[in-house]
């Protein structure tokens, strides 16, 4: 008697692989989903999704937000899965970045927060037309503690998250003037919150400095930063004007995202 092999194991593997792709495709269509929303969208029981989602988070392909929602993580973005927010924000911010670049004459960047580890990543830029200028590739990451966009975002995180990161973030020195003392960094973040701009002088790259302002979404959460970066000598000679222009740019992009300051 000849019996046919049971395909159960193969079918289960195919279903699991299909669910992995379904999750990624769903998360590229919307900014974020809760477990319940993913279950409803995919028609898959929450119990079947949860183990997959945890693995995605552990490997950096998804981020699990404090609200309970999931969104595309840095590893997925590196592999070519763009998050909806990463696609939409540059389109909204583009005209503002162009105007800031024209006013300043320096390179302008748009940076988003990604984690883990907590860093900022450049998602759009307008390079200076000057022969000597600062340049970086889109997708490059920068630390929070010693770059202008990193500090701008760090300072306006929710207090509990900010305090947690202050105790755990790696304060690697990149130059002789990089801040590596946590108490000094804490005071600096308070200053950024007070002035609304972050200023970095020679802390990540000697000879290059930046000025950045936070960008807020409709709910008032800090989601990005816009920054002007250039040779230190040029930036310091017009620091006050640059700080005013950068803050105005951050406010303009925030309004485009629906933010209404209280």
Secondary structure, 3 states (H helix, E strand, C coil): CCCCCCCHHHHHHHHHHHHHHHHHHHHHHCCCECHHHHHHHHCCCHHHHHHHHHHHHHCCCEEECCCCCEEECHHHHHCCCCCHHHHHHHHHHHHHHHHHHHHHCCEEEEEEEECCCCEEEEEEEECCCCCCCCCCCCCCEEECCCCHHHHHHHHCCCHHHHHHHHHHCCCCCCCCCCCCCHHHHHHHHHHHHHHCCEEEECCCCCCEEEEEEEEECCCCCEEEEEEEEEEHHHHHHCHHHHHHHHHHHHHHHHHHCCCCCC
